[in-house]
Structure formats: structure tokens, C-alpha cells
Amino acid sequence: MSFAGYDNGNSNTLVWSTASELGNDYFTVEHSEDAVNWVRMENLDGAGNSSEVLGYEWTDQNVSPTFNYYRLSQTDFDGTIEYHGIVSIDNRPDDVPELIQTLNLLGEVVDDDYQGIRIEIFSDGSSRKIVTYK
């Protein structure tokens, strides 16, 4: 399965695909501005059972001029929920501040390949959290 998103100017579009589905009732798209507190945006029907690649798409028409975070969960007919990562989309205006430093939760400087939670610090004093894992 893949899960990605992109900025359309005044909206954000999320796309994902499944290689197969077994008992898939629905997907839930959630939104956050801090990657900690989540709000359910939409439930989208799953295919139930499928053995072929299927693509899905959803557009957020009400984006904030900041970093917008999205996560996707999939719920089976039996109520089992599985989360499928977080996508961050930068909707800040074009006069974006410069990235000064990237730190882990221990305050150690890390690079873009760091797996886990990292915090990016920008020249205007803003920051954002990024979660990466394999």
C-alpha cells in the first residue's frame, strides 16, 4: 500500500492504493496541524475483498496556511483498525523561512535519513514534527 499527498494551491489531495483487500469496510482520513491532535475528516468505503490493485483519492478543500498533517486508517468489517502512516504537506506561503536545524527528541542534531520523530527548527522561530519509519 502507498499513501501520499500533494498541495494543489487551495487544497490538498491525498492518494493511496492497496495491492489487495480482505474484509476492508472503510478508510478514515484524519487531519492535524501538530501531528499530535487528530480530527476525523472523512470515511471512504473500502472494496471489501479484492485481489487487484485499487487506487483511492480524497481532497481537503479547507487547508490552513501552515504544515497540514494527514493520517490514514483502514477499518475491517470486524472493527480491526490499522494505521498507515502520516503525510505532511507544506501549505505555507512562498516566503518560507529557512531550515536552521533538525533535532531528535533528545536534542541531538540528525539528518533527513533519521528514522523516528525529528523536529525541524526554522529561521522565523517556527518548528514542525516529522515522523518517519520503515
N, CA, C and O atoms as a MOPAC input file, in Angstrom:
PM7 MOZYME 1SCF
protein

 N      0.83100 1    -1.18100 1     0.00000 1
 C      0.00000 1     0.00000 1     0.00000 1
 C      0.87000 1     1.23600 1     0.00000 1
 O      1.91500 1     1.26600 1     0.65000 1
 N      0.44700 1     2.25500 1    -0.72300 1
 C      1.12800 1     3.54000 1    -0.71100 1
 C      0.16900 1     4.59900 1    -0.19600 1
 O     -1.04800 1     4.45900 1    -0.31200 1
 N      0.73500 1     5.67200 1     0.38100 1
 C     -0.05600 1     6.78600 1     0.89800 1
 C      0.76800 1     8.04500 1     0.69500 1
 O      1.87100 1     8.15200 1     1.23100 1
 N      0.24800 1     9.01100 1    -0.08000 1
 C      0.97500 1    10.23400 1    -0.38400 1
 C     -0.01400 1    11.38800 1    -0.50100 1
 O     -1.22500 1    11.17900 1    -0.56900 1
 N      0.51600 1    12.60000 1    -0.52200 1
 C     -0.32700 1    13.77300 1    -0.66300 1
 C      0.42400 1    14.89800 1    -1.33000 1
 O      1.65500 1    14.92700 1    -1.33100 1
 N     -0.33600 1    15.83800 1    -1.90600 1
 C      0.30200 1    16.97300 1    -2.55000 1
 C     -0.58700 1    18.20500 1    -2.46000 1
 O     -1.80600 1    18.11400 1    -2.31000 1
 N      0.06500 1    19.35800 1    -2.55700 1
 C     -0.57000 1    20.67100 1    -2.47900 1
 C     -1.09300 1    21.05600 1    -3.85600 1
 O     -0.35000 1    21.03100 1    -4.83800 1
 N     -2.38000 1    21.41500 1    -3.92900 1
 C     -2.99400 1    21.87800 1    -5.17500 1
 C     -3.17000 1    23.39100 1    -5.20200 1
 O     -3.89800 1    23.90700 1    -6.05000 1
 N     -2.53000 1    24.10000 1    -4.30600 1
 C     -2.72800 1    25.54400 1    -4.22500 1
 C     -3.70100 1    25.88700 1    -3.10900 1
 O     -3.28300 1    26.32000 1    -2.03500 1
 N     -4.99000 1    25.70100 1    -3.35000 1
 C     -6.01500 1    25.98600 1    -2.33900 1
 C     -6.57000 1    24.73200 1    -1.68900 1
 O     -7.48700 1    24.81000 1    -0.87200 1
 N     -6.02700 1    23.58800 1    -2.03900 1
 C     -6.49300 1    22.32600 1    -1.46900 1
 C     -5.33400 1    21.33500 1    -1.43600 1
 O     -4.30500 1    21.54000 1    -2.08000 1
 N     -5.51600 1    20.26900 1    -0.68300 1
 C     -4.54000 1    19.17800 1    -0.62400 1
 C     -5.22500 1    17.90300 1    -1.07800 1
 O     -6.35400 1    17.62200 1    -0.67700 1
 N     -4.54900 1    17.13400 1    -1.91000 1
 C     -5.09300 1    15.86600 1    -2.37600 1
 C     -4.26500 1    14.72400 1    -1.82100 1
 O     -3.03700 1    14.72300 1    -1.91300 1
 N     -4.95400 1    13.75300 1    -1.24400 1
 C     -4.33100 1    12.54400 1    -0.72400 1
 C     -4.65400 1    11.40100 1    -1.67500 1
 O     -5.78300 1    11.27800 1    -2.15200 1
 N     -3.66200 1    10.57000 1    -1.94600 1
 C     -3.85800 1     9.40000 1    -2.80700 1
 C     -3.25400 1     8.19100 1    -2.11700 1
 O     -2.21000 1     8.28800 1    -1.47300 1
 N     -3.90900 1     7.06200 1    -2.25500 1
 C     -3.36600 1     5.82300 1    -1.71300 1
 C     -3.85200 1     4.66000 1    -2.55000 1
 O     -4.82900 1     4.75700 1    -3.29200 1
 N     -3.14000 1     3.56200 1    -2.40700 1
 C     -3.52200 1     2.37400 1    -3.16200 1
 C     -3.35400 1     1.14800 1    -2.28600 1
 O     -2.60000 1     1.15200 1    -1.31200 1
 N     -4.06900 1     0.10600 1    -2.65200 1
 C     -3.95900 1    -1.18000 1    -1.97400 1
 C     -3.62200 1    -2.24000 1    -3.01600 1
 O     -4.10900 1    -2.18500 1    -4.14500 1
 N     -2.79500 1    -3.19500 1    -2.63500 1
 C     -2.46300 1    -4.30400 1    -3.53400 1
 C     -3.56900 1    -5.34900 1    -3.50400 1
 O     -3.84500 1    -6.00600 1    -4.50700 1
 N     -4.19800 1    -5.49400 1    -2.34200 1
 C     -5.33500 1    -6.39200 1    -2.17800 1
 C     -6.07600 1    -5.94800 1    -0.92900 1
 O     -5.53100 1    -5.21200 1    -0.10600 1
 N     -7.31300 1    -6.39200 1    -0.78700 1
 C     -8.11200 1    -6.06300 1     0.38300 1
 C     -8.87100 1    -7.31300 1     0.82600 1
 O     -9.38900 1    -8.07200 1     0.00700 1
 N     -8.92000 1    -7.50200 1     2.14100 1
 C     -9.63000 1    -8.63200 1     2.71300 1
 C    -10.47500 1    -8.13100 1     3.87800 1
 O     -9.94000 1    -7.79200 1     4.93400 1
 N    -11.77900 1    -8.08300 1     3.69100 1
 C    -12.68500 1    -7.62000 1     4.74400 1
 C    -12.56900 1    -6.13900 1     5.02600 1
 O    -12.82900 1    -5.71400 1     6.15100 1
 N    -12.18700 1    -5.33200 1     4.03900 1
 C    -11.98300 1    -3.89400 1     4.22100 1
 C    -13.31200 1    -3.15300 1     4.16600 1
 O    -13.91800 1    -3.03300 1     3.10100 1
 N    -13.76500 1    -2.65500 1     5.31400 1
 C    -15.01600 1    -1.90900 1     5.39400 1
 C    -14.83100 1    -0.48200 1     4.88800 1
 O    -15.52600 1    -0.05600 1     3.96600 1
 N    -13.87400 1     0.27800 1     5.50100 1
 C    -13.69100 1     1.67300 1     5.09700 1
 C    -12.32600 1     2.20600 1     5.53200 1
 O    -11.64900 1     1.63800 1     6.38900 1
 N    -11.94900 1     3.34000 1     4.89300 1
 C    -10.76400 1     4.09700 1     5.25300 1
 C    -11.21300 1     5.34900 1     5.99400 1
 O    -12.29800 1     5.86900 1     5.73500 1
 N    -10.38900 1     5.83300 1     6.90600 1
 C    -10.64100 1     7.09300 1     7.59500 1
 C     -9.44600 1     8.01000 1     7.37700 1
 O     -8.30100 1     7.62800 1     7.61800 1
 N     -9.73300 1     9.23100 1     6.91500 1
 C     -8.71000 1    10.25900 1     6.76700 1
 C     -8.82900 1    11.19000 1     7.95900 1
 O     -9.90800 1    11.70300 1     8.25600 1
 N     -7.69800 1    11.40600 1     8.64800 1
 C     -7.65700 1    12.31800 1     9.78700 1
 C     -6.67900 1    13.44800 1     9.48400 1
 O     -5.72900 1    13.27500 1     8.72000 1
 N     -6.92800 1    14.61700 1    10.09700 1
 C     -6.10400 1    15.81300 1     9.87300 1
 C     -5.58300 1    16.33300 1    11.20400 1
 O     -6.22400 1    16.18400 1    12.24500 1
 N     -4.39800 1    16.95200 1    11.14700 1
 C     -3.79900 1    17.58700 1    12.32000 1
 C     -2.91800 1    18.73700 1    11.86100 1
 O     -2.37100 1    18.71100 1    10.75800 1
 N     -2.78300 1    19.74900 1    12.71700 1
 C     -1.84000 1    20.83300 1    12.44600 1
 C     -0.58100 1    20.68900 1    13.28400 1
 O      0.35000 1    21.48200 1    13.13900 1
 N     -0.53400 1    19.66800 1    14.18000 1
 C      0.65500 1    19.47000 1    15.01400 1
 C      1.14100 1    18.02200 1    15.04200 1
 O      2.09600 1    17.71300 1    15.75400 1
 N      0.51300 1    17.14000 1    14.29300 1
 C      0.84600 1    15.70500 1    14.22500 1
 C      0.67200 1    15.00500 1    15.56700 1
 O      1.23400 1    13.93100 1    15.78500 1
 N     -0.10500 1    15.60700 1    16.46700 1
 C     -0.39300 1    15.01200 1    17.77400 1
 C     -1.89800 1    14.89000 1    17.97800 1
 O     -2.39300 1    13.81900 1    18.33200 1
 N     -2.62300 1    15.97200 1    17.75800 1
 C     -4.07100 1    16.01900 1    17.94400 1
 C     -4.74800 1    15.85600 1    16.59000 1
 O     -4.54300 1    16.65800 1    15.67900 1
 N     -5.56500 1    14.79600 1    16.46900 1
 C     -6.15200 1    14.42300 1    15.18700 1
 C     -7.65300 1    14.62600 1    15.17500 1
 O     -8.32800 1    14.41700 1    16.18300 1
 N     -8.17900 1    15.04200 1    14.01300 1
 C     -9.60700 1    15.23200 1    13.78600 1
 C    -10.01100 1    14.39900 1    12.57400 1
 O     -9.38100 1    14.47500 1    11.51900 1
 N    -11.07400 1    13.59800 1    12.73500 1
 C    -11.56000 1    12.79600 1    11.60800 1
 C    -12.15000 1    13.73500 1    10.56200 1
 O    -12.97000 1    14.60000 1    10.87100 1
 N    -11.71200 1    13.54500 1     9.31200 1
 C    -12.20000 1    14.37000 1     8.21400 1
 C    -13.24100 1    13.64000 1     7.37200 1
 O    -14.26200 1    14.21300 1     6.99200 1
 N    -12.96700 1    12.35500 1     7.08100 1
 C    -13.83000 1    11.63700 1     6.13900 1
 C    -13.65500 1    10.13700 1     6.28300 1
 O    -12.55600 1     9.65300 1     6.55500 1
 N    -14.74300 1     9.40500 1     6.10000 1
 C    -14.69900 1     7.95000 1     5.93900 1
 C    -15.00100 1     7.65500 1     4.47500 1
 O    -15.93300 1     8.21600 1     3.89800 1
 N    -14.20300 1     6.76800 1     3.88100 1
 C    -14.41700 1     6.38200 1     2.48400 1
 C    -14.54800 1     4.87100 1     2.41200 1
 O    -13.75500 1     4.15100 1     3.01800 1
 N    -15.53000 1     4.38700 1     1.68600 1
 C    -15.77100 1     2.95500 1     1.57700 1
 C    -14.57100 1     2.21700 1     1.00500 1
 O    -13.93500 1     2.68200 1     0.06000 1
 N    -14.26900 1     1.06000 1     1.59000 1
 C    -13.26200 1     0.15600 1     1.03900 1
 C    -13.93000 1    -0.79100 1     0.06100 1
 O    -15.14500 1    -0.74300 1    -0.13500 1
 N    -13.13700 1    -1.64200 1    -0.54300 1
 C    -13.65700 1    -2.56200 1    -1.56000 1
 C    -14.20300 1    -3.85200 1    -0.96900 1
 O    -14.76900 1    -4.67400 1    -1.68900 1
 N    -14.03500 1    -4.03700 1     0.34800 1
 C    -14.44600 1    -5.30500 1     0.94100 1
 C    -13.36400 1    -6.33500 1     0.71300 1
 O    -12.43800 1    -6.46100 1     1.51500 1
 N    -13.47800 1    -7.07100 1    -0.37400 1
 C    -12.46500 1    -8.06200 1    -0.75800 1
 C    -12.05000 1    -7.79800 1    -2.19800 1
 O    -12.89000 1    -7.63100 1    -3.08200 1
 N    -10.73500 1    -7.76400 1    -2.41800 1
 C    -10.21900 1    -7.52400 1    -3.75800 1
 C     -8.82500 1    -8.12600 1    -3.85800 1
 O     -8.06600 1    -8.11300 1    -2.89000 1
 N     -8.49500 1    -8.65000 1    -5.02200 1
 C     -7.15900 1    -9.18800 1    -5.25400 1
 C     -6.42700 1    -8.38500 1    -6.33100 1
 O     -5.42100 1    -8.83900 1    -6.87600 1
 N     -6.93700 1    -7.19100 1    -6.63400 1
 C     -6.29000 1    -6.35100 1    -7.63100 1
 C     -5.88400 1    -5.02000 1    -7.00000 1
 O     -6.38700 1    -4.64800 1    -5.94000 1
 N     -4.97800 1    -4.31000 1    -7.65600 1
 C     -4.53000 1    -3.00700 1    -7.18100 1
 C     -5.67600 1    -2.01000 1    -7.34700 1
 O     -6.25000 1    -1.87700 1    -8.42800 1
 N     -5.99800 1    -1.30800 1    -6.25000 1
 C     -7.05900 1    -0.30200 1    -6.27100 1
 C     -6.49000 1     1.03400 1    -5.79900 1
 O     -5.67500 1     1.07700 1    -4.87800 1
 N     -6.92600 1     2.12600 1    -6.43800 1
 C     -6.48000 1     3.45800 1    -6.06800 1
 C     -7.60800 1     4.26300 1    -5.44900 1
 O     -8.77000 1     4.12700 1    -5.83400 1
 N     -7.25200 1     5.10500 1    -4.48400 1
 C     -8.21200 1     5.94900 1    -3.78600 1
 C     -7.68100 1     7.37900 1    -3.77100 1
 O     -6.47300 1     7.60500 1    -3.84600 1
 N     -8.59800 1     8.34200 1    -3.67400 1
 C     -8.21000 1     9.75400 1    -3.64200 1
 C     -9.21500 1    10.53300 1    -2.81300 1
 O    -10.41300 1    10.25100 1    -2.84300 1
 N     -8.71500 1    11.52600 1    -2.06600 1
 C     -9.57700 1    12.41500 1    -1.29200 1
 C     -8.93100 1    13.78900 1    -1.26500 1
 O     -7.71100 1    13.89600 1    -1.14300 1
 N     -9.73600 1    14.84700 1    -1.37900 1
 C     -9.22000 1    16.21400 1    -1.40300 1
 C     -9.75400 1    17.00600 1    -0.21700 1
 O    -10.95600 1    17.02300 1     0.04800 1
 N     -8.83400 1    17.66400 1     0.49400 1
 C     -9.16300 1    18.56700 1     1.60100 1
 C     -9.28200 1    19.96700 1     1.01200 1
 O     -8.29200 1    20.54000 1     0.55700 1
 N    -10.49000 1    20.51500 1     1.02000 1
 C    -10.75000 1    21.82900 1     0.43900 1
 C    -10.53800 1    22.97000 1     1.43200 1
 O    -10.66500 1    24.13900 1     1.06800 1
 N    -10.21300 1    22.63700 1     2.69700 1
 C    -10.11800 1    23.66100 1     3.74300 1
 C     -8.76200 1    23.57200 1     4.44400 1
 O     -8.69900 1    23.20500 1     5.61700 1
 N     -7.67900 1    23.90300 1     3.74000 1
 C     -6.34200 1    23.77300 1     4.31000 1
 C     -5.91800 1    25.05000 1     5.02500 1
 O     -6.34300 1    26.14700 1     4.66400 1
 N     -5.08200 1    24.89400 1     6.03400 1
 C     -4.51500 1    26.01800 1     6.76400 1
 C     -3.19100 1    26.40400 1     6.12700 1
 O     -2.50600 1    25.54800 1     5.56700 1
 N     -2.80900 1    27.70000 1     6.20200 1
 C     -1.54900 1    28.13500 1     5.59800 1
 C     -0.34900 1    27.79000 1     6.48900 1
 O      0.40400 1    28.67000 1     6.90500 1
 N     -0.19200 1    26.51800 1     6.76800 1
 C      0.86500 1    26.00400 1     7.62800 1
 C      1.18700 1    24.59400 1     7.16300 1
 O      0.82500 1    24.22000 1     6.04700 1
 N      1.85000 1    23.81600 1     7.98100 1
 C      2.01400 1    22.39600 1     7.68800 1
 C      0.70200 1    21.70100 1     8.03300 1
 O      0.15900 1    21.91100 1     9.11700 1
 N      0.19600 1    20.89000 1     7.13900 1
 C     -1.00100 1    20.10700 1     7.36800 1
 C     -0.59600 1    18.63900 1     7.35400 1
 O      0.05400 1    18.17000 1     6.42000 1
 N     -0.98800 1    17.92300 1     8.40100 1
 C     -0.64500 1    16.51800 1     8.55100 1
 C     -1.89800 1    15.67900 1     8.34200 1
 O     -2.98800 1    16.05500 1     8.77300 1
 N     -1.73500 1    14.55200 1     7.68400 1
 C     -2.83700 1    13.63100 1     7.43400 1
 C     -2.39100 1    12.22500 1     7.79900 1
 O     -1.24700 1    11.84100 1     7.55600 1
 N     -3.29800 1    11.47100 1     8.37800 1
 C     -3.02100 1    10.05000 1     8.57100 1
 C     -4.22200 1     9.26100 1     8.07900 1
 O     -5.35100 1     9.75000 1     8.04000 1
 N     -3.93500 1     8.02900 1     7.70700 1
 C     -4.93300 1     7.16500 1     7.10400 1
 C     -5.05800 1     5.89900 1     7.93900 1
 O     -4.06100 1     5.27900 1     8.31000 1
 N     -6.28900 1     5.53200 1     8.22500 1
 C     -6.51500 1     4.24400 1     8.87700 1
 C     -7.48900 1     3.44400 1     8.02300 1
 O     -8.25500 1     3.99200 1     7.23100 1
 N     -7.43200 1     2.13200 1     8.21300 1
 C     -8.29800 1     1.21800 1     7.47600 1
 C     -9.00700 1     0.35400 1     8.50500 1
 O     -8.37000 1    -0.23300 1     9.37900 1
 N    -10.33000 1     0.27700 1     8.39800 1
 C    -11.14300 1    -0.48000 1     9.34500 1
 C    -11.79100 1    -1.66800 1     8.63600 1
 O    -12.44200 1    -1.51700 1     7.60200 1
 N    -11.59500 1    -2.85700 1     9.22100 1
 C    -12.20600 1    -4.07500 1     8.68300 1
 C    -13.65000 1    -4.20300 1     9.15200 1
 O    -14.08300 1    -3.49500 1    10.06100 1
 N    -14.38000 1    -5.09800 1     8.53400 1
 C    -15.76800 1    -5.36600 1     8.92500 1
 C    -15.86300 1    -5.82400 1    10.37900 1
 O    -16.88900 1    -5.60800 1    11.02500 1
 N    -14.80400 1    -6.45700 1    10.90600 1
 C    -14.82300 1    -6.92200 1    12.30100 1
 C    -14.38800 1    -5.84400 1    13.28800 1
 O    -14.28100 1    -6.11400 1    14.48500 1
 N    -14.13200 1    -4.60500 1    12.79800 1
 C    -13.76800 1    -3.49300 1    13.67100 1
 C    -12.26800 1    -3.31300 1    13.88000 1
 O    -11.85700 1    -2.35100 1    14.53000 1
 N    -11.44500 1    -4.20500 1    13.35100 1
 C     -9.99400 1    -4.06700 1    13.46400 1
 C     -9.53500 1    -2.84300 1    12.68800 1
 O     -9.91500 1    -2.65300 1    11.53200 1
 N     -8.70200 1    -2.00000 1    13.33600 1
 C     -8.20800 1    -0.77600 1    12.71800 1
 C     -6.69700 1    -0.87200 1    12.54400 1
 O     -5.98300 1    -1.30400 1    13.44900 1
 N     -6.22100 1    -0.46600 1    11.37500 1
 C     -4.78700 1    -0.42300 1    11.10400 1
 C     -4.43900 1     0.95500 1    10.54000 1
 O     -5.08700 1     1.43600 1     9.61000 1
 N     -3.39500 1     1.59000 1    11.11900 1
 C     -2.94900 1     2.90100 1    10.65300 1
 C     -1.85600 1     2.74600 1     9.60800 1
 O     -1.04900 1     1.81800 1     9.67400 1
 N     -1.83400 1     3.66500 1     8.63600 1
 C     -0.91100 1     3.56500 1     7.51500 1
 C     -0.09000 1     4.82600 1     7.32900 1
 O     -0.01800 1     5.35500 1     6.21900 1
 N      0.52200 1     5.31200 1     8.37900 1
 C      1.47800 1     6.39900 1     8.25600 1
 C      0.88100 1     7.79100 1     8.26300 1
 O     -0.33400 1     7.97900 1     8.31800 1
 N      1.78700 1     8.76300 1     8.20500 1
 C      1.44400 1    10.18000 1     8.25200 1
 C      2.07200 1    10.86600 1     7.04800 1
 O      3.22000 1    10.60100 1     6.69400 1
 N      1.30000 1    11.75100 1     6.42500 1
 C      1.77800 1    12.57900 1     5.32500 1
 C      1.72400 1    14.02400 1     5.78800 1
 O      0.71600 1    14.45600 1     6.34700 1
 N      2.80400 1    14.78400 1     5.56200 1
 C      2.77800 1    16.21400 1     5.85400 1
 C      2.85600 1    16.98100 1     4.54400 1
 O      3.62100 1    16.63300 1     3.64500 1
 N      2.04700 1    18.03600 1     4.45500 1
 C      2.02500 1    18.88300 1     3.26600 1
 C      2.25600 1    20.32200 1     3.72600 1
 O      1.56500 1    20.82000 1     4.61500 1
 N      3.23300 1    20.97800 1     3.11100 1
 C      3.60200 1    22.34700 1     3.45700 1
 C      2.72800 1    23.31400 1     2.67900 1
 O      2.90000 1    23.48100 1     1.47100 1
 N      1.79000 1    23.95200 1     3.37100 1
 C      0.90200 1    24.92400 1     2.74000 1
 C      1.23700 1    26.35400 1     3.15300 1
 O      0.40300 1    27.25300 1     3.05500 1
 N      2.47600 1    26.55000 1     3.61800 1
 C      2.88700 1    27.90200 1     3.99000 1
 C      3.02800 1    28.75500 1     2.73300 1
 O      3.26100 1    28.22700 1     1.64600 1
 N      2.88600 1    30.08000 1     2.88000 1
 C      3.10700 1    30.97500 1     1.73600 1
 C      4.52900 1    30.81400 1     1.19400 1
 O      5.38900 1    30.21400 1     1.83800 1
 N      4.75500 1    31.35600 1     0.00800 1
 C      6.03500 1    31.17200 1    -0.67100 1
 C      7.23400 1    31.76600 1     0.06400 1
 O      8.36400 1    31.33800 1    -0.17300 1
 N      7.02100 1    32.72800 1     0.93800 1
 C      8.13900 1    33.30500 1     1.67800 1
 C      8.46700 1    32.41800 1     2.88300 1
 O      8.37100 1    32.83900 1     4.03600 1
 N      8.85300 1    31.19200 1     2.57700 1
 C      9.10500 1    30.16000 1     3.57500 1
 C     10.41500 1    30.45400 1     4.31400 1
 O     11.43200 1    30.74800 1     3.68600 1
 N     10.38600 1    30.37500 1     5.64200 1
 C     11.61700 1    30.58400 1     6.39600 1
 C     12.62600 1    29.46100 1     6.15000 1
 O     12.26300 1    28.35700 1     5.74100 1
 N     13.88500 1    29.76300 1     6.40400 1
 C     14.97000 1    28.80700 1     6.18500 1
 C     15.03300 1    27.77200 1     7.29600 1
 O     14.84100 1    28.09700 1     8.46800 1
 N     15.30400 1    26.51900 1     6.92500 1
 C     15.51200 1    25.45300 1     7.89600 1
 C     16.87200 1    25.66200 1     8.54900 1
 O     17.89100 1    25.72200 1     7.86100 1
 N     16.89000 1    25.77400 1     9.87400 1
 C     18.13500 1    26.02800 1    10.60600 1
 C     18.73200 1    24.74100 1    11.14300 1
 O     19.93800 1    24.51700 1    11.04300 1
 N     17.88200 1    23.89400 1    11.71600 1
 C     18.38900 1    22.72100 1    12.41200 1
 C     17.32600 1    21.63200 1    12.46200 1
 O     16.13000 1    21.92200 1    12.49700 1
 N     17.77100 1    20.37100 1    12.46500 1
 C     16.87800 1    19.23200 1    12.62700 1
 C     17.36900 1    18.41400 1    13.81300 1
 O     18.52700 1    18.00000 1    13.85700 1
 N     16.46700 1    18.18200 1    14.78700 1
 C     16.82200 1    17.50700 1    16.03600 1
 C     15.93500 1    16.29700 1    16.26800 1
 O     14.80900 1    16.23500 1    15.77400 1
 N     16.45700 1    15.32100 1    17.03600 1
 C     15.59900 1    14.24700 1    17.51400 1
 C     15.02100 1    14.66700 1    18.86600 1
 O     15.27500 1    15.78300 1    19.31800 1
 N     14.25600 1    13.80500 1    19.51000 1
 C     13.62300 1    14.16900 1    20.78700 1
 C     14.61700 1    14.33100 1    21.93100 1
 O     14.27200 1    14.87200 1    22.98200 1
 N     15.85000 1    13.86700 1    21.73300 1
 C     16.89700 1    14.03900 1    22.74800 1
 C     17.67100 1    15.33200 1    22.53600 1
 O     18.57900 1    15.64200 1    23.30800 1
 N     17.32200 1    16.09600 1    21.49300 1
 C     18.00700 1    17.34600 1    21.20100 1
 C     19.26500 1    17.17700 1    20.38100 1
 O     20.03500 1    18.12500 1    20.22500 1
 N     19.48800 1    15.97500 1    19.84800 1
 C     20.67100 1    15.70000 1    19.03300 1
 C     20.38700 1    16.07400 1    17.58100 1
 O     19.28600 1    15.83800 1    17.08300 1
 N     21.36500 1    16.65000 1    16.90900 1
 C     21.22900 1    17.00100 1    15.50500 1
 C     21.18500 1    15.72000 1    14.67800 1
 O     22.02100 1    14.83300 1    14.84800 1
 N     20.19100 1    15.63100 1    13.77200 1
 C     20.03000 1    14.45300 1    12.90700 1
 C     19.83900 1    14.92200 1    11.46500 1
 O     19.59300 1    16.10200 1    11.21600 1
 N     19.95600 1    13.98100 1    10.51200 1
 C     19.75700 1    14.32200 1     9.11000 1
 C     18.39600 1    13.80600 1     8.62900 1
 O     17.62200 1    13.24700 1     9.40600 1
 N     18.12300 1    14.00200 1     7.34800 1
 C     16.82500 1    13.62300 1     6.76800 1
 C     16.58400 1    12.12300 1     6.74900 1
 O     15.44300 1    11.68400 1     6.60600 1
 N     17.64700 1    11.32400 1     6.89200 1
 C     17.50300 1     9.87000 1     6.88100 1
 C     17.15200 1     9.30200 1     8.24600 1
 O     16.93900 1     8.09600 1     8.36900 1
 N     17.08700 1    10.13900 1     9.27300 1
 C     16.81300 1     9.68900 1    10.63900 1
 C     15.42200 1     9.04900 1    10.71800 1
 O     14.44500 1     9.63500 1    10.25200 1
 N     15.33100 1     7.86400 1    11.29600 1
 C     14.05800 1     7.14900 1    11.46000 1
 C     13.51300 1     7.41300 1    12.86200 1
 O     14.20500 1     7.17100 1    13.85100 1
 N     12.31100 1     7.89500 1    12.95200 1
 C     11.67600 1     8.21900 1    14.23000 1
 C     11.10800 1     9.61900 1    14.16400 1
 O     10.75100 1    10.10400 1    13.09000 1
 N     11.02500 1    10.27300 1    15.31800 1
 C     10.48000 1    11.62500 1    15.38500 1
 C     11.63100 1    12.61500 1    15.32000 1
 O     12.58900 1    12.52800 1    16.08800 1
 N     11.52200 1    13.55800 1    14.38900 1
 C     12.51600 1    14.62400 1    14.32800 1
 C     11.78600 1    15.96300 1    14.29500 1
 O     10.64800 1    16.05600 1    13.83300 1
 N     12.45800 1    16.99100 1    14.79100 1
 C     11.87100 1    18.33000 1    14.87000 1
 C     12.72200 1    19.26500 1    14.02700 1
 O     13.93100 1    19.37800 1    14.23100 1
 N     12.08000 1    19.93200 1    13.08000 1
 C     12.77400 1    20.89800 1    12.24600 1
 C     12.54100 1    22.29800 1    12.81300 1
 O     11.40400 1    22.67900 1    13.09300 1
 N     13.61700 1    23.05800 1    12.97900 1
 C     13.56300 1    24.41200 1    13.51600 1
 C     13.84600 1    25.38100 1    12.37100 1
 O     14.82700 1    25.20900 1    11.64800 1
 N     12.98800 1    26.41300 1    12.19500 1
 C     13.11000 1    27.35200 1    11.09400 1
 C     13.53900 1    28.73900 1    11.56800 1
 O     13.43800 1    29.06500 1    12.75100 1
 N     14.02100 1    29.55100 1    10.62000 1
 C     14.57100 1    30.86600 1    10.92700 1
 C     13.55000 1    31.82600 1    11.52500 1
 O     13.94600 1    32.77700 1    12.19900 1
 N     12.26900 1    31.62100 1    11.31000 1
 C     11.24800 1    32.50700 1    11.87700 1
 C     10.78600 1    32.05500 1    13.25700 1
 O      9.84700 1    32.62800 1    13.81100 1
 N     11.43900 1    31.02900 1    13.82500 1
 C     11.07100 1    30.52700 1    15.15300 1
 C     10.04400 1    29.40800 1    15.12200 1
 O      9.73700 1    28.82200 1    16.16000 1
 N      9.50900 1    29.10500 1    13.94700 1
 C      8.53000 1    28.01600 1    13.85200 1
 C      9.25100 1    26.67400 1    13.83300 1
 O     10.46000 1    26.60300 1    13.61600 1
 N      8.48600 1    25.61800 1    14.06400 1
 C      9.04200 1    24.26800 1    14.02700 1
 C      7.95700 1    23.31500 1    13.53700 1
 O      6.77200 1    23.64700 1    13.52200 1
 N      8.38600 1    22.14600 1    13.14400 1
 C      7.43200 1    21.10200 1    12.78700 1
 C      8.01100 1    19.75900 1    13.18300 1
 O      9.22600 1    19.56000 1    13.18600 1
 N      7.10600 1    18.83300 1    13.52200 1
 C      7.48400 1    17.47100 1    13.86000 1
 C      7.29000 1    16.59900 1    12.62700 1
 O      6.31800 1    16.75700 1    11.88900 1
 N      8.22300 1    15.68000 1    12.41200 1
 C      8.13300 1    14.73800 1    11.30500 1
 C      8.34200 1    13.34500 1    11.87500 1
 O      9.27800 1    13.11100 1    12.64000 1
 N      7.46900 1    12.42900 1    11.50000 1
 C      7.59300 1    11.05100 1    11.93200 1
 C      7.91100 1    10.20300 1    10.71100 1
 O      7.15300 1    10.18900 1     9.74100 1
 N      9.03500 1     9.49500 1    10.75900 1
 C      9.39600 1     8.59200 1     9.66500 1
 C      9.74500 1     7.23800 1    10.24400 1
 O     10.36400 1     7.13500 1    11.30300 1
 N      9.34500 1     6.22300 1     9.54400 1
 C      9.65900 1     4.86000 1     9.95200 1
 C      9.59600 1     3.97400 1     8.72200 1
 O      8.98300 1     4.32100 1     7.71300 1
 N     10.23100 1     2.84500 1     8.82600 1
 C     10.20700 1     1.87200 1     7.71800 1
 C      9.37200 1     0.69600 1     8.08600 1
 O      9.22700 1    -0.23200 1     7.29000 1

